[in-house]
Amino acid sequence: MAKPYEFNWQKEVPSFLQEGAVFDRYEEESFVFEPNCLFKVDEFGFFLTWRSEGKEGQVLECSLINSIRSGAIPKDPKILAALEAVGKSENDLEGRIVCVCSGTDLVNIS
């Protein structure tokens, strides 16, 4: 008789990811700017969620994330103005931007 195999699929998600962190979120293509978004990962590591004041929360399935890397200072003057309006100068942004790239394939990435 074959020995039963126990598949342990669950990896521990660090508590700091479950508790979350506050970021200012923006998208340059569609000019979306949301200050003070709380980003969290669920306890199983399946979903990245974020929510800002007065807005409905959003969810991104972690399996769709292709990469997370350092981002560049926004080129759009509207976004720079919005960041400066909440007290973030261009000098404060250097080295403090994270870019989450996601999509169903490697061609159509947002």
C-alpha positions as CSV (number, residue, x, y, z in Angstrom):
1,M,0.0,0.0,0.0
2,A,1.3,3.5,-0.9
3,K,2.1,5.9,1.9
4,P,-0.3,8.9,2.0
5,Y,1.4,12.2,1.0
6,E,0.7,15.3,3.0
7,F,0.8,18.4,0.9
8,N,1.5,21.5,2.9
9,W,0.6,24.4,0.6
10,Q,0.4,27.1,3.2
11,K,3.4,29.3,3.8
12,E,3.4,31.8,6.7
13,V,2.6,35.3,5.7
14,P,4.7,37.7,7.8
15,S,2.6,39.7,10.3
16,F,3.7,43.1,8.9
17,L,2.2,42.2,5.6
18,Q,-1.1,41.2,7.2
19,E,-1.2,44.3,9.4
20,G,-0.6,46.5,6.3
21,A,1.1,49.8,5.6
22,V,-0.1,53.2,4.4
23,F,1.0,54.4,1.0
24,D,-0.1,57.0,-1.5
25,R,-1.4,55.2,-4.6
26,Y,-1.3,56.6,-8.1
27,E,-1.7,55.4,-11.7
28,E,-0.2,57.7,-14.3
29,E,-2.1,56.4,-17.4
30,S,-5.6,57.0,-15.9
31,F,-4.6,59.8,-13.4
32,V,-5.8,58.0,-10.3
33,F,-4.4,59.4,-7.1
34,E,-5.4,58.1,-3.7
35,P,-3.6,59.4,-0.6
36,N,-3.2,57.3,2.5
37,C,-4.3,53.9,1.2
38,L,-3.9,51.0,3.6
39,F,-2.3,48.0,1.8
40,K,-2.6,44.5,3.2
41,V,-2.0,40.9,2.3
42,D,-4.5,38.3,3.5
43,E,-3.5,35.6,5.9
44,F,-3.0,33.0,3.1
45,G,-1.0,35.3,0.8
46,F,-3.6,35.1,-2.0
47,F,-4.7,38.7,-2.2
48,L,-3.3,42.2,-2.0
49,T,-6.0,44.6,-0.8
50,W,-6.0,48.4,-0.5
51,R,-8.5,51.0,0.7
52,S,-8.5,54.7,1.1
53,E,-10.8,57.0,3.0
54,G,-14.2,57.4,1.3
55,K,-13.5,54.8,-1.4
56,E,-14.5,51.2,-1.8
57,G,-11.6,48.8,-1.3
58,Q,-9.9,47.0,-4.2
59,V,-8.3,43.6,-4.5
60,L,-5.5,42.2,-6.6
61,E,-4.9,38.5,-6.8
62,C,-1.2,37.9,-5.9
63,S,-0.9,35.3,-8.6
64,L,-1.3,38.1,-11.2
65,I,1.7,40.1,-9.7
66,N,4.6,39.8,-12.1
67,S,7.1,41.9,-10.2
68,I,7.5,44.5,-7.5
69,R,10.3,46.9,-8.0
70,S,11.5,50.4,-7.2
71,G,9.5,53.0,-9.1
72,A,10.5,56.2,-10.7
73,I,9.3,59.7,-9.8
74,P,6.0,60.4,-11.7
75,K,6.4,62.3,-14.9
76,D,2.8,63.5,-15.0
77,P,2.7,67.1,-13.5
78,K,-0.9,66.5,-12.2
79,I,0.3,63.6,-10.1
80,L,3.3,65.5,-8.8
81,A,1.0,68.4,-7.9
82,A,-1.3,66.0,-6.1
83,L,1.6,64.6,-4.2
84,E,2.9,68.0,-3.3
85,A,-0.6,69.0,-2.1
86,V,-0.4,66.2,0.5
87,G,3.0,67.4,1.6
88,K,5.3,65.1,-0.5
89,S,8.0,67.0,-2.4
90,E,9.8,65.6,-5.4
91,N,13.0,65.3,-3.2
92,D,11.0,63.2,-0.6
93,L,10.0,60.7,-3.2
94,E,13.5,59.6,-4.3
95,G,13.9,56.0,-3.4
96,R,10.5,55.7,-1.8
97,I,8.3,54.6,-4.7
98,V,7.3,51.0,-5.2
99,C,5.9,49.8,-8.5
100,V,3.6,46.7,-8.5
101,C,3.3,45.3,-12.0
102,S,0.5,42.9,-12.6
103,G,-1.5,41.3,-15.5
104,T,-2.7,38.1,-16.9
105,D,0.2,37.9,-19.3
106,L,3.6,39.6,-19.8
107,V,2.4,41.9,-22.6
108,N,-0.6,43.6,-21.0
109,I,0.9,44.7,-17.7
110,S,-0.5,47.5,-15.5
